[in-house]
Structures are given as structure tokens and as C-alpha cells.
Amino acid sequence: MMRRALLTLFSFAVLALVSLPAGAAENRCGWYVNPTPGNWYLSDRDGDWWMRSQGGMEAEGFDNAPDFDAKQYVKLQPNGYGYGCACLSVDTDKAEMNITRIYSGTILPLSRCRNDKTLKKPG
């Protein structure tokens, strides 16, 4: 009886692992940067992850990226380009350091990124 219960439990565990999606989304948090027209990246502890480059690549689901919060935003230039702090749910191409798909995102207080010693200051 006990053996049958263990086998059943083991079978469910294996089935659960096999059912996981192969490319499960990652949650990446860091500086959310729009330095110039058409260019966007997220800078986290692993480096700069490009999600859009002018005249080049654009991550699938780019429209799912959050809008900047005016209160949690640093302007780099008079034309409005700059950065904030955010967490994004994404798929990545680690070899190219690109975000290939954006599922969702949340703007965070600037203090969250400023206090993270693993992040380099953008700009």
C-alpha cells in the first residue's frame, strides 16, 4: 500500500516537472533606460539587456513594457530621455544579451535601484 502511494506521488512529481514550459519567463530588475530615441535596455547585475534598438531589433511584446512614472524618473537630456527602475518578466537571449520577449513589467521606486550595490549607475 505504501509502495503504491509512493509510486503515485513520484509519478505526479515527474509529470509536474515535464509539464513546465521549456522557456519559462525570467524576472529581471534594474535600471530601465531609454537613453535616445528608439533605444531601450534594462541594466541589471548581469549587464545591459537590450529590448529595442533604433533601426534594429525589438523584443516581442515590447508594448507590454511599463510606461515611466514621472515621479520615479531621471531625465538625462532636455528632450525627455532618461531612466527609471523596474522589474520585467521576460525571455532572454543570454549569448546576445537581448530581451527577446516582454510579458509584463512594473515600475519601482528609484531608491530600489539606487540602493542595489550590484547595479552600475546609468547615463
All heavy atoms as an XYZ file, in Angstrom:
960
protein
N       0.825     -1.188      0.000
C       0.000      0.000      0.000
C       0.877      1.262      0.000
O       0.653      2.167     -0.773
C      -0.929     -0.047      1.215
C      -1.889      1.097      1.259
S      -3.159      0.841      0.038
C      -4.455      1.708      0.748
N       1.847      1.259      0.888
C       2.741      2.404      1.000
C       3.558      2.573     -0.283
O       3.764      3.684     -0.756
C       3.654      2.226      2.213
C       4.622      3.365      2.388
S       3.733      4.840      2.832
C       4.834      5.497      4.001
N       4.004      1.446     -0.842
C       4.789      1.494     -2.074
C       3.966      2.082     -3.220
O       4.456      2.896     -3.992
C       5.267      0.088     -2.410
C       6.151      0.069     -3.597
C       6.721     -1.295     -3.805
N       7.532     -1.273     -5.005
C       7.930     -2.331     -5.639
N       7.622     -3.517     -5.186
N       8.650     -2.228     -6.720
N       2.717      1.675     -3.332
C       1.835      2.186     -4.383
C       1.634      3.699     -4.225
O       1.667      4.449     -5.207
C       0.500      1.464     -4.344
C      -0.484      2.054     -5.327
C      -1.738      1.280     -5.386
N      -1.613      0.497     -6.606
C      -2.422     -0.455     -6.953
N      -3.391     -0.825     -6.171
N      -2.274     -1.082     -8.090
N       1.462      4.165     -3.003
C       1.282      5.596     -2.742
C       2.529      6.374     -3.133
O       2.444      7.449     -3.733
C       0.933      5.829     -1.273
N       3.692      5.823     -2.811
C       4.943      6.488     -3.176
C       5.126      6.542     -4.693
O       5.564      7.556     -5.239
C       6.138      5.791     -2.524
C       6.322      6.042     -1.036
C       7.445      5.187     -0.480
C       6.591      7.510     -0.771
N       4.795      5.441     -5.367
C       4.902      5.430     -6.830
C       3.953      6.445     -7.461
O       4.299      7.140     -8.409
C       4.625      4.027     -7.377
C       5.767      3.038     -7.242
C       5.306      1.645     -7.665
C       6.957      3.476     -8.069
N       2.763      6.540     -6.942
C       1.793      7.513     -7.449
C       2.303      8.937     -7.226
O       2.250      9.771     -8.126
C       0.423      7.319     -6.766
O      -0.012      5.983     -7.010
C      -0.594      8.300     -7.292
N       2.821      9.200     -6.040
C       3.364     10.520     -5.728
C       4.536     10.846     -6.642
O       4.634     11.944     -7.184
C       3.792     10.570     -4.251
C       4.320     11.892     -3.753
C       3.242     12.964     -3.862
C       4.766     11.765     -2.309
N       5.426      9.868     -6.850
C       6.567     10.051     -7.737
C       6.105     10.345     -9.161
O       6.632     11.226     -9.830
C       7.467      8.812     -7.706
C       8.639      8.902     -8.632
C       9.723      9.707     -8.320
C       8.655      8.192     -9.827
C      10.804      9.804     -9.181
C       9.725      8.283    -10.694
C      10.810      9.094    -10.372
N       5.097      9.633     -9.637
C       4.563      9.837    -10.986
C       4.028     11.255    -11.159
O       4.258     11.901    -12.175
C       3.458      8.832    -11.289
O       3.980      7.530    -11.276
N       3.306     11.744    -10.155
C       2.789     13.113    -10.226
C       3.926     14.131    -10.238
O       3.869     15.123    -10.957
C       1.839     13.408     -9.068
C       0.469     12.847     -9.253
C      -0.061     11.955     -8.343
C      -0.302     13.205    -10.348
C      -1.332     11.431     -8.517
C      -1.572     12.683    -10.536
C      -2.086     11.786     -9.612
N       4.965     13.882     -9.455
C       6.104     14.799     -9.402
C       6.807     14.863    -10.755
O       7.143     15.934    -11.248
C       7.082     14.376     -8.305
N       7.032     13.716    -11.382
C       7.671     13.674    -12.696
C       6.795     14.373    -13.728
O       7.272     15.166    -14.534
C       7.975     12.220    -13.122
C       8.385     12.152    -14.582
C       9.058     11.638    -12.229
N       5.513     14.110    -13.696
C       4.587     14.737    -14.627
C       4.598     16.255    -14.463
O       4.593     17.001    -15.444
C       3.168     14.192    -14.408
C       2.108     14.636    -15.406
C       2.502     14.240    -16.828
C       0.769     14.042    -15.052
N       4.656     16.737    -13.244
C       4.693     18.179    -12.983
C       5.957     18.799    -13.567
O       5.921     19.867    -14.171
C       4.609     18.456    -11.488
N       7.096     18.128    -13.425
C       8.345     18.647    -13.972
C       8.337     18.659    -15.487
O       8.802     19.611    -16.117
C       9.538     17.830    -13.464
C       9.920     18.035    -12.013
C      11.017     17.051    -11.613
C      10.368     19.457    -11.769
N       7.811     17.621    -16.092
C       7.749     17.533    -17.545
C       6.804     18.595    -18.104
O       6.995     19.096    -19.203
C       7.308     16.119    -17.977
C       7.033     16.045    -19.460
C       8.375     15.111    -17.587
N       5.812     19.003    -17.338
C       4.819     19.967    -17.804
C       5.303     21.411    -17.755
O       4.653     22.294    -18.288
C       3.549     19.860    -16.951
O       3.017     18.563    -17.066
N       6.448     21.653    -17.107
C       6.949     23.032    -17.043
C       7.343     23.510    -18.433
O       7.926     22.758    -19.212
C       8.179     23.109    -16.124
C       7.920     22.956    -14.643
C       9.253     22.908    -13.886
C       7.048     24.064    -14.121
N       7.051     24.769    -18.766
C       7.447     25.282    -20.074
C       8.968     25.330    -20.198
O       9.662     25.650    -19.235
C       6.833     26.685    -20.117
C       6.473     27.028    -18.719
C       6.350     25.747    -17.960
N       9.470     25.030    -21.387
C      10.916     24.989    -21.608
C      11.549     26.354    -21.424
O      12.629     26.476    -20.881
C      11.208     24.461    -23.006
N      10.905     27.407    -21.877
C      11.471     28.751    -21.793
C      10.710     29.610    -20.816
O      10.186     30.635    -21.198
N      10.635     29.188    -19.573
C       9.887     29.948    -18.563
C      10.466     31.360    -18.437
O      11.674     31.553    -18.500
C       9.926     29.230    -17.227
N       9.587     32.327    -18.279
C       9.997     33.728    -18.190
C      10.885     33.970    -16.977
O      10.738     33.335    -15.942
C       8.771     34.625    -18.122
N      11.809     34.902    -17.135
C      12.681     35.341    -16.051
C      12.155     36.660    -15.518
O      11.601     37.457    -16.268
C      14.099     35.605    -16.571
C      14.761     34.478    -17.278
C      16.071     34.950    -17.905
O      16.901     35.577    -17.221
O      16.245     34.691    -19.108
N      12.374     36.913    -14.247
C      12.061     38.208    -13.668
C      13.382     38.948    -13.497
O      14.246     38.498    -12.746
C      11.344     38.050    -12.325
C      10.763     39.348    -11.845
O      10.149     40.072    -12.617
N      10.945     39.649    -10.579
N      13.564     40.042    -14.229
C      14.800     40.827    -14.163
C      14.472     42.223    -13.677
O      13.537     42.862    -14.170
C      15.483     40.884    -15.515
C      16.003     39.532    -15.944
C      17.043     39.631    -17.044
N      17.759     38.377    -17.150
C      18.875     38.101    -16.486
N      19.419     38.983    -15.697
N      19.461     36.939    -16.636
N      15.267     42.702    -12.717
C      15.049     44.022    -12.120
C      16.319     44.851    -12.226
O      17.421     44.339    -12.043
C      14.667     43.879    -10.644
S      13.174     42.915    -10.367
N      16.135     46.134    -12.515
C      17.279     47.035    -12.604
C      16.891     48.359    -13.209
O      15.716     48.737    -13.241
N      17.909     49.067    -13.691
C      17.669     50.359    -14.330
C      16.991     50.128    -15.675
O      17.468     49.344    -16.493
C      18.979     51.114    -14.523
C      19.613     51.542    -13.244
C      20.794     51.099    -12.732
C      19.105     52.502    -12.322
N      21.040     51.721    -11.542
C      20.031     52.594    -11.263
C      17.956     53.303    -12.277
C      19.844     53.445    -10.181
C      17.776     54.152    -11.194
C      18.711     54.221    -10.166
N      15.904     50.833    -15.884
C      15.075     50.745    -17.091
C      15.384     52.004    -17.875
O      15.014     53.110    -17.460
C      13.635     50.668    -16.616
C      12.555     50.556    -17.644
C      12.599     49.621    -18.654
C      11.439     51.381    -17.548
C      11.561     49.511    -19.558
C      10.396     51.274    -18.442
C      10.467     50.340    -19.446
O       9.428     50.227    -20.329
N      16.103     51.860    -18.992
C      16.740     53.011    -19.629
C      16.255     53.238    -21.059
O      16.193     52.315    -21.863
C      18.276     52.828    -19.629
C      18.967     54.077    -20.145
C      18.787     52.464    -18.237
N      15.937     54.498    -21.348
C      15.593     54.971    -22.691
C      16.523     56.166    -22.961
O      16.160     57.308    -22.781
C      14.125     55.381    -22.752
C      13.687     55.991    -24.062
O      12.858     56.873    -24.075
N      14.220     55.549    -25.179
N      17.784     55.887    -23.384
C      18.776     56.950    -23.494
C      18.612     57.877    -24.693
O      18.986     59.050    -24.622
C      20.098     56.192    -23.582
C      19.716     54.888    -24.230
C      18.334     54.585    -23.725
N      18.082     57.355    -25.777
C      17.914     58.116    -27.014
C      16.694     57.560    -27.753
O      16.205     56.485    -27.413
C      19.173     57.981    -27.913
O      19.422     56.584    -28.137
C      20.399     58.624    -27.272
N      16.227     58.255    -28.789
C      15.032     57.775    -29.493
C      15.165     56.328    -29.984
O      16.164     55.966    -30.598
C      14.914     58.727    -30.688
C      15.706     59.924    -30.324
C      16.784     59.461    -29.382
N      14.164     55.518    -29.673
C      14.106     54.150    -30.174
C      15.031     53.154    -29.498
O      15.084     52.003    -29.912
N      15.763     53.562    -28.480
C      16.693     52.666    -27.794
C      16.247     52.431    -26.357
O      16.009     53.388    -25.616
C      18.111     53.237    -27.816
C      18.651     53.304    -29.223
O      18.704     52.308    -29.928
N      19.020     54.491    -29.648
N      16.147     51.166    -25.970
C      15.691     50.780    -24.634
C      16.488     49.578    -24.154
O      16.723     48.637    -24.915
C      14.220     50.360    -24.665
C      13.268     51.456    -24.978
C      12.983     51.974    -26.212
C      12.462     52.178    -24.062
N      12.051     52.966    -26.107
C      11.706     53.110    -24.790
C      12.303     52.108    -22.671
C      10.805     53.974    -24.184
C      11.403     52.968    -22.072
C      10.668     53.892    -22.821
N      16.883     49.604    -22.888
C      17.509     48.430    -22.288
C      17.240     48.398    -20.791
O      16.843     49.405    -20.188
C      19.013     48.368    -22.581
C      19.846     49.490    -22.000
C      20.433     49.372    -20.738
C      20.079     50.659    -22.724
C      21.206     50.387    -20.206
C      20.851     51.678    -22.205
C      21.419     51.536    -20.953
O      22.181     52.549    -20.428
N      17.442     47.229    -20.208
C      17.346     47.043    -18.765
C      18.740     46.665    -18.290
O      19.341     45.720    -18.809
C      16.357     45.931    -18.415
C      16.149     45.732    -16.916
C      15.220     46.811    -16.374
C      15.576     44.366    -16.621
N      19.264     47.424    -17.339
C      20.598     47.165    -16.807
C      20.472     46.541    -15.429
O      20.019     47.192    -14.488
C      21.387     48.481    -16.744
O      22.699     48.238    -16.315
N      20.852     45.256    -15.321
C      20.775     44.582    -14.028
C      22.171     44.097    -13.630
O      23.164     44.464    -14.259
C      19.734     43.462    -14.033
C      20.086     42.257    -14.890
O      21.229     42.180    -15.417
O      19.229     41.373    -15.043
N      22.254     43.272    -12.621
C      23.547     42.809    -12.113
C      24.343     42.023    -13.146
O      25.557     41.900    -13.047
C      23.349     41.977    -10.859
C      22.579     40.717    -11.131
C      22.227     39.979     -9.884
N      21.307     38.925    -10.265
C      21.226     37.780     -9.686
N      21.979     37.513     -8.660
N      20.373     36.888    -10.098
N      23.654     41.481    -14.168
C      24.329     40.700    -15.199
C      24.780     41.523    -16.396
O      25.477     41.014    -17.266
C      23.418     39.567    -15.683
C      23.106     38.569    -14.579
O      23.998     38.311    -13.736
O      21.978     38.048    -14.550
N      24.341     42.780    -16.485
C      24.729     43.624    -17.611
C      23.542     44.344    -18.219
O      22.478     44.445    -17.618
N      23.745     44.844    -19.432
C      22.717     45.594    -20.160
C      21.990     44.658    -21.116
O      22.605     44.051    -22.004
C      23.338     46.746    -20.955
C      23.974     47.794    -20.058
O      23.613     47.871    -18.870
O      24.844     48.535    -20.549
N      20.679     44.565    -20.921
C      19.820     43.693    -21.733
C      19.018     44.573    -22.689
O      18.108     45.259    -22.274
C      18.879     42.900    -20.830
C      19.591     41.981    -19.912
C      20.037     42.247    -18.658
C      19.963     40.636    -20.196
N      20.658     41.147    -18.141
C      20.628     40.141    -19.062
C      19.786     39.798    -21.294
C      21.124     38.846    -18.994
C      20.283     38.508    -21.229
C      20.943     38.041    -20.093
N      19.380     44.542    -23.963
C      18.693     45.372    -24.953
C      17.343     44.776    -25.309
O      17.225     43.572    -25.527
C      19.554     45.536    -26.197
C      20.667     46.494    -25.906
C      21.895     46.195    -25.403
C      20.607     47.904    -26.027
N      22.613     47.346    -25.213
C      21.854     48.411    -25.592
C      19.628     48.796    -26.469
C      22.133     49.766    -25.592
C      19.909     50.140    -26.469
C      21.146     50.621    -26.033
N      16.329     45.637    -25.349
C      14.993     45.193    -25.731
C      14.518     45.901    -26.999
O      13.573     45.469    -27.634
C      13.995     45.386    -24.588
C      13.830     46.798    -24.109
S      12.795     46.887    -22.641
C      14.049     46.868    -21.385
N      15.205     46.996    -27.345
C      14.856     47.708    -28.570
C      16.035     48.585    -28.972
O      16.623     49.255    -28.132
C      13.629     48.576    -28.339
C      13.106     49.239    -29.591
C      11.834     49.985    -29.290
N      11.244     50.477    -30.514
C      10.286     51.369    -30.545
N       9.804     51.865    -29.421
N       9.788     51.761    -31.678
N      16.365     48.550    -30.260
C      17.399     49.454    -30.763
C      16.889     50.096    -32.046
O      16.282     49.439    -32.884
C      18.723     48.719    -30.999
O      18.584     47.745    -32.000
N      17.145     51.373    -32.148
C      16.644     52.144    -33.292
C      17.149     51.538    -34.598
O      18.342     51.352    -34.789
C      17.099     53.595    -33.177
C      16.489     54.500    -34.198
C      16.887     55.952    -33.967
O      17.994     56.242    -33.547
N      15.973     56.849    -34.234
N      16.207     51.190    -35.466
C      16.561     50.603    -36.749
C      17.018     49.156    -36.649
O      17.463     48.576    -37.627
N      16.881     48.555    -35.453
C      17.350     47.182    -35.274
C      16.293     46.303    -34.645
O      15.133     46.307    -35.051
N      16.686     45.587    -33.635
C      15.801     44.608    -33.010
C      14.758     45.260    -32.100
O      14.941     46.384    -31.643
C      16.621     43.584    -32.213
C      17.435     44.141    -31.052
S      16.593     44.428    -29.481
C      16.158     42.819    -28.974
N      13.660     44.530    -31.903
C      12.644     44.919    -30.933
C      12.080     43.641    -30.329
O      11.690     42.726    -31.045
C      11.519     45.726    -31.576
C      10.450     46.111    -30.555
C       9.377     47.026    -31.122
O       9.718     48.099    -31.648
O       8.201     46.660    -31.040
N      12.068     43.590    -29.007
C      11.543     42.419    -28.313
C      10.067     42.234    -28.636
O       9.309     43.208    -28.707
C      11.722     42.577    -26.801
N       9.680     40.986    -28.839
C       8.263     40.669    -28.999
C       7.552     41.114    -27.713
O       8.086     40.961    -26.617
C       8.109     39.167    -29.199
C       6.724     38.740    -29.564
C       6.642     37.242    -29.850
O       7.667     36.624    -30.189
O       5.538     36.706    -29.707
N       6.387     41.691    -27.839
C       5.644     42.157    -26.666
C       6.191     43.450    -26.080
O       5.918     43.765    -24.921
N       6.956     44.204    -26.864
C       7.534     45.457    -26.355
C       6.451     46.377    -25.776
O       6.699     47.105    -24.822
C       8.328     46.180    -27.455
C       9.014     47.422    -26.964
C      10.190     47.334    -26.237
C       8.468     48.670    -27.219
C      10.817     48.478    -25.761
C       9.086     49.817    -26.743
C      10.264     49.719    -26.017
N       5.255     46.313    -26.332
C       4.143     47.134    -25.827
C       3.732     46.746    -24.411
O       3.013     47.499    -23.750
C       2.929     47.025    -26.748
C       3.180     47.685    -28.101
O       4.122     48.484    -28.216
O       2.430     47.381    -29.045
N       4.176     45.601    -23.921
C       3.870     45.176    -22.551
C       4.803     45.810    -21.516
O       4.582     45.661    -20.319
C       3.951     43.656    -22.428
C       2.921     42.961    -23.284
O       1.835     43.476    -23.515
N       3.265     41.783    -23.777
N       5.854     46.480    -21.989
C       6.773     47.160    -21.070
C       6.027     48.325    -20.410
O       5.185     48.966    -21.041
C       8.001     47.661    -21.822
N       6.335     48.610    -19.145
C       5.607     49.676    -18.446
C       6.014     51.070    -18.907
O       7.132     51.280    -19.381
C       6.002     49.464    -16.978
C       7.355     48.838    -17.048
C       7.326     47.961    -18.288
N       5.095     52.002    -18.776
C       5.401     53.407    -19.023
C       6.149     53.951    -17.812
O       5.917     53.518    -16.682
C       4.114     54.218    -19.218
C       3.398     53.851    -20.505
O       4.075     53.482    -21.486
O       2.156     53.926    -20.530
N       7.024     54.913    -18.040
C       7.729     55.544    -16.926
C       6.746     56.256    -16.009
O       5.709     56.738    -16.443
C       8.742     56.574    -17.433
C       9.993     55.972    -17.996
C      10.329     56.140    -19.320
C      10.867     55.249    -17.187
C      11.492     55.606    -19.839
C      12.036     54.704    -17.696
C      12.349     54.880    -19.023
N       7.092     56.327    -14.749
C       6.345     57.088    -13.746
C       7.079     58.416    -13.586
O       8.267     58.432    -13.235
C       6.337     56.307    -12.425
C       5.664     57.042    -11.282
O       5.531     58.274    -11.330
O       5.283     56.368    -10.311
N       6.417     59.530    -13.843
C       7.047     60.852    -13.799
C       7.722     61.129    -12.451
O       8.713     61.852    -12.382
C       6.025     61.936    -14.104
N       7.206     60.548    -11.368
C       7.780     60.777    -10.040
C       8.992     59.884     -9.777
O       9.753     60.134     -8.851
C       6.727     60.529     -8.959
C       5.594     61.514     -9.009
C       4.566     61.182     -7.964
C       3.379     62.128     -8.108
N       2.262     61.726     -7.255
N       9.139     58.836    -10.561
C      10.239     57.886    -10.385
C      11.068     57.820    -11.666
O      11.306     56.755    -12.235
C       9.690     56.493    -10.025
C       8.893     56.435     -8.763
C       9.737     56.779     -7.529
O      10.921     56.479     -7.444
N       9.103     57.427     -6.560
N      11.526     58.999    -12.108
C      12.180     59.113    -13.401
C      13.306     60.135    -13.325
O      13.162     61.179    -12.693
C      11.138     59.558    -14.439
C      11.657     59.676    -15.842
C      11.945     58.548    -16.587
C      11.852     60.919    -16.427
C      12.408     58.648    -17.884
C      12.316     61.026    -17.736
C      12.596     59.887    -18.450
O      13.055     59.985    -19.727
N      14.428     59.836    -13.973
C      15.555     60.756    -14.054
C      15.738     61.134    -15.511
O      15.965     60.270    -16.368
C      16.849     60.114    -13.508
C      18.031     61.055    -13.689
C      16.681     59.719    -12.050
N      15.624     62.428    -15.796
C      15.779     62.945    -17.149
C      17.272     63.110    -17.446
O      17.996     63.739    -16.679
C      15.094     64.307    -17.220
C      14.462     64.645    -18.509
C      13.894     66.050    -18.407
C      12.565     66.141    -19.038
N      12.073     67.510    -19.090
N      17.731     62.544    -18.553
C      19.134     62.664    -18.941
C      19.385     63.889    -19.812
O      20.466     64.449    -19.795
C      19.589     61.418    -19.714
C      19.694     60.126    -18.920
C      20.021     58.963    -19.850
C      20.760     60.249    -17.849
N      18.405     64.255    -20.589
C      18.542     65.347    -21.550
C      17.263     66.183    -21.531
O      16.207     65.690    -21.117
C      18.748     64.783    -22.957
C      19.894     63.830    -23.072
C      19.853     63.065    -24.390
O      19.151     63.416    -25.323
N      20.620     62.000    -24.473
N      17.341     67.428    -22.000
C      16.129     68.258    -22.035
C      14.999     67.660    -22.874
O      13.835     67.941    -22.654
C      16.602     69.575    -22.654
C      18.078     69.561    -22.577
C      18.512     68.133    -22.457
N      15.326     66.780    -23.830
C      14.305     66.194    -24.700
C      13.510     65.082    -24.027
O      12.640     64.488    -24.635
C      14.935     65.693    -26.001
C      16.013     64.664    -25.764
O      16.194     64.174    -24.657
N      16.750     64.352    -26.808
N      13.805     64.767    -22.764
C      12.984     63.828    -22.025
C      13.503     62.419    -21.884
O      12.942     61.623    -21.159
N      14.566     62.066    -22.584
C      15.078     60.703    -22.461
C      15.758     60.528    -21.112
O      16.336     61.466    -20.577
C      16.017     60.373    -23.628
C      15.267     60.440    -24.927
C      15.349     61.558    -25.744
C      14.422     59.408    -25.294
C      14.614     61.634    -26.915
C      13.678     59.469    -26.466
C      13.784     60.592    -27.270
O      13.053     60.666    -28.406
N      15.675     59.300    -20.566
C      16.248     59.077    -19.255
C      16.049     57.661    -18.764
O      16.010     56.727    -19.552
N      15.871     57.532    -17.434
C      15.761     56.196    -16.866
C      14.936     56.175    -15.593
O      14.691     57.195    -14.961
C      17.148     55.605    -16.598
C      17.979     56.380    -15.603
C      17.915     56.105    -14.237
C      18.843     57.388    -16.023
C      18.675     56.803    -13.321
C      19.611     58.091    -15.115
C      19.529     57.792    -13.763
O      20.285     58.494    -12.854
N      14.522     54.966    -15.257
C      13.801     54.692    -14.027
C      14.260     53.334    -13.514
O      15.286     52.813    -13.948
N      13.511     52.770    -12.611
C      13.827     51.468    -12.028
C      12.615     50.566    -12.267
O      11.468     51.011    -12.098
C      14.103     51.641    -10.537
S      14.639     50.147     -9.673
N      12.856     49.330    -12.676
C      11.731     48.457    -12.998
C      12.099     46.985    -12.855
O      13.271     46.618    -12.859
C      11.264     48.710    -14.433
N      11.073     46.163    -12.753
C      11.194     44.713    -12.880
C      10.381     44.315    -14.105
O       9.255     44.799    -14.298
C      10.633     43.990    -11.652
S      11.736     43.999    -10.243
N      10.958     43.447    -14.924
C      10.291     42.969    -16.128
C      10.263     41.449    -16.123
O      11.241     40.795    -15.743
C      11.029     43.435    -17.381
C      11.222     44.931    -17.581
C      12.056     45.184    -18.838
C       9.895     45.640    -17.677
N       9.158     40.890    -16.574
C       9.033     39.458    -16.800
C       9.339     39.239    -18.279
O       8.602     39.733    -19.145
C       7.620     38.999    -16.449
O       7.468     37.630    -16.757
N      10.444     38.520    -18.573
C      10.966     38.462    -19.940
C      11.539     37.093    -20.291
O      11.843     36.293    -19.426
C      12.083     39.517    -20.134
C      11.572     40.923    -19.925
C      13.264     39.243    -19.215
N      11.728     36.903    -21.597
C      12.575     35.842    -22.133
C      13.831     36.537    -22.638
O      13.755     37.679    -23.132
C      11.917     35.120    -23.312
C      10.733     34.256    -22.913
O      10.651     33.851    -21.725
O       9.894     33.988    -23.785
N      14.983     35.864    -22.526
C      16.232     36.488    -22.952
C      17.035     35.578    -23.872
O      16.864     34.371    -23.881
C      17.125     36.833    -21.737
O      17.441     35.622    -21.036
C      16.458     37.822    -20.808
N      17.925     36.211    -24.617
C      18.965     35.526    -25.373
C      20.254     35.904    -24.657
O      20.784     37.000    -24.843
C      18.964     36.011    -26.820
C      20.098     35.428    -27.651
O      21.076     34.878    -27.076
O      20.036     35.539    -28.889
N      20.730     35.013    -23.796
C      21.889     35.320    -22.957
C      23.160     35.548    -23.776
O      23.991     36.366    -23.412
C      22.086     34.229    -21.912
C      21.016     34.256    -20.842
C      21.217     33.150    -19.819
C      20.260     33.211    -18.671
N      18.867     33.154    -18.949
N      23.322     34.826    -24.866
C      24.519     34.973    -25.697
C      24.603     36.373    -26.304
O      25.681     36.946    -26.412
C      24.542     33.912    -26.792
N      23.464     36.926    -26.685
C      23.423     38.252    -27.316
C      23.108     39.373    -26.331
O      23.133     40.545    -26.709
C      22.386     38.265    -28.446
C      22.706     37.331    -29.591
C      23.957     37.740    -30.353
O      24.181     38.951    -30.541
O      24.719     36.832    -30.743
N      22.761     38.998    -25.073
C      22.355     39.974    -24.043
C      21.153     40.794    -24.523
O      21.108     42.017    -24.378
C      23.513     40.888    -23.644
C      24.636     40.190    -22.912
S      24.169     39.516    -21.305
C      23.954     40.974    -20.330
N      20.184     40.103    -25.115
C      18.951     40.732    -25.587
C      17.750     40.186    -24.837
O      17.730     39.005    -24.472
C      18.728     40.470    -27.083
C      19.658     41.263    -27.957
O      20.115     42.333    -27.601
N      19.952     40.730    -29.128
N      16.775     41.019    -24.633
C      15.464     40.581    -24.174
C      14.690     40.277    -25.445
O      14.563     41.133    -26.324
C      14.776     41.674    -23.331
C      15.517     41.825    -21.996
C      13.299     41.356    -23.123
C      15.040     42.966    -21.129
N      14.213     39.059    -25.581
C      13.535     38.657    -26.812
C      12.016     38.767    -26.721
O      11.345     38.865    -27.737
C      13.911     37.209    -27.186
O      13.587     36.348    -26.086
C      15.402     37.113    -27.509
N      11.480     38.731    -25.487
C      10.038     38.858    -25.294
C       9.776     39.498    -23.940
O      10.414     39.150    -22.958
C       9.358     37.501    -25.363
C       7.847     37.596    -25.197
C       7.176     36.228    -25.327
N       5.768     36.353    -25.139
C       4.887     36.534    -26.114
N       5.292     36.599    -27.356
N       3.603     36.642    -25.853
N       8.810     40.426    -23.915
C       8.397     41.073    -22.678
C       6.957     40.661    -22.391
O       6.074     40.845    -23.232
C       8.484     42.611    -22.784
C       9.913     43.032    -23.131
C       8.015     43.273    -21.484
C      10.064     44.500    -23.500
N       6.748     40.085    -21.212
C       5.412     39.663    -20.809
C       4.710     40.757    -20.006
O       3.536     41.018    -20.201
C       5.477     38.376    -19.976
C       5.983     37.203    -20.775
C       7.314     36.813    -20.694
C       5.141     36.494    -21.618
C       7.793     35.736    -21.430
C       5.611     35.419    -22.361
C       6.935     35.053    -22.260
O       7.406     33.992    -23.004
N       5.448     41.368    -19.094
C       4.883     42.428    -18.252
C       6.022     43.141    -17.538
O       7.177     42.715    -17.603
C       3.912     41.834    -17.222
O       4.604     40.965    -16.341
N       5.665     44.216    -16.850
C       6.671     44.952    -16.100
C       6.032     45.864    -15.076
O       4.852     46.202    -15.184
N       6.838     46.248    -14.090
C       6.385     47.125    -13.021
C       7.460     48.158    -12.735
O       8.637     47.812    -12.590
C       6.139     46.310    -11.726
O       5.213     45.268    -12.006
C       5.610     47.186    -10.615
N       7.054     49.419    -12.661
C       7.973     50.484    -12.270
C       8.161     50.425    -10.759
O       7.202     50.237    -10.013
C       7.416     51.866    -12.689
C       7.287     51.949    -14.215
C       8.281     53.001    -12.146
C       8.586     51.855    -14.982
N       9.402     50.582    -10.322
C       9.753     50.559     -8.903
C      10.263     51.934     -8.471
O      10.674     52.730     -9.315
C      10.859     49.527     -8.660
C      10.567     48.096     -9.079
C      11.828     47.245     -8.933
C       9.429     47.521     -8.253
N      10.298     52.186     -7.183
C      10.901     53.443     -6.711
C      12.379     53.504     -7.104
O      13.079     52.479     -7.086
C      10.759     53.367     -5.185
C       9.693     52.360     -4.934
C       9.752     51.393     -6.086
N      12.856     54.690     -7.460
C      14.259     54.860     -7.817
C      15.184     54.369     -6.700
O      16.260     53.838     -6.964
C      14.557     56.332     -8.124
C      13.942     56.881     -9.406
C      14.051     58.400     -9.437
C      14.609     56.265    -10.625
N      14.741     54.525     -5.463
C      15.565     54.123     -4.315
C      15.903     52.633     -4.355
O      16.969     52.220     -3.890
C      14.871     54.467     -2.999
O      13.632     53.788     -2.905
N      15.034     51.828     -4.915
C      15.298     50.380     -5.003
C      16.557     50.116     -5.809
O      17.412     49.334     -5.413
C      14.087     49.679     -5.614
C      14.333     48.274     -6.086
C      13.922     47.223     -5.067
N      14.224     45.893     -5.523
C      13.341     45.051     -6.041
N      12.085     45.391     -6.152
N      13.720     43.861     -6.442
N      16.701     50.760     -6.956
C      17.893     50.569     -7.790
C      19.095     51.326     -7.219
O      20.218     50.826     -7.272
C      17.613     51.008     -9.224
S      16.543     49.869    -10.138
N      18.867     52.510     -6.695
C      19.977     53.278     -6.111
C      20.625     52.536     -4.947
O      21.828     52.658     -4.732
C      19.475     54.639     -5.635
C      19.192     55.597     -6.763
C      18.662     56.914     -6.249
N      18.472     57.847     -7.349
C      17.525     58.767     -7.395
N      16.672     58.910     -6.384
N      17.421     59.560     -8.435
N      19.848     51.787     -4.195
C      20.369     51.063     -3.036
C      20.921     49.684     -3.373
O      21.467     49.011     -2.498
C      19.280     50.929     -1.962
C      18.910     52.261     -1.374
O      19.730     53.175     -1.299
N      17.664     52.400     -0.954
N      20.777     49.255     -4.606
C      21.282     47.949     -5.039
C      22.746     48.097     -5.455
O      23.046     48.645     -6.508
C      20.426     47.415     -6.179
C      20.789     45.996     -6.581
O      21.931     45.554     -6.298
O      19.933     45.343     -7.203
N      23.646     47.595     -4.645
C      25.087     47.738     -4.885
C      25.573     46.964     -6.108
O      26.689     47.184     -6.589
C      25.881     47.291     -3.651
C      25.505     48.017     -2.386
C      25.993     49.419     -2.379
C      25.717     50.060     -1.026
N      25.282     51.403     -1.107
N      24.748     46.048     -6.633
C      25.156     45.275     -7.809
C      24.887     46.019     -9.120
O      25.313     45.561    -10.174
C      24.438     43.904     -7.872
O      23.050     44.096     -8.079
C      24.678     43.100     -6.597
N      24.206     47.164     -9.051
C      23.866     47.913    -10.259
C      24.821     49.093    -10.470
O      25.116     49.813     -9.510
C      22.434     48.444    -10.175
C      21.325     47.413    -10.033
C      19.976     48.121     -9.914
C      21.330     46.435    -11.204
N      25.231     49.286    -11.700
C      26.018     50.484    -12.025
C      25.038     51.603    -12.365
O      23.946     51.354    -12.899
C      26.988     50.224    -13.164
C      26.302     49.861    -14.473
C      27.305     49.627    -15.582
C      26.489     49.275    -16.820
N      27.165     49.392    -18.039
N      25.404     52.820    -12.063
C      24.541     53.966    -12.330
C      24.426     54.187    -13.841
O      25.428     54.224    -14.538
C      25.088     55.218    -11.662
C      24.163     56.396    -11.793
C      24.682     57.611    -11.068
C      23.721     58.763    -11.305
N      24.210     60.006    -10.742
N      23.200     54.339    -14.344
C      23.035     54.561    -15.797
C      23.390     55.983    -16.184
O      23.469     56.880    -15.348
C      21.538     54.308    -16.017
C      20.919     54.598    -14.714
C      21.925     54.257    -13.663
N      23.547     56.158    -17.502
C      23.788     57.508    -18.008
C      25.199     57.743    -18.199
O      25.941     58.386    -18.578
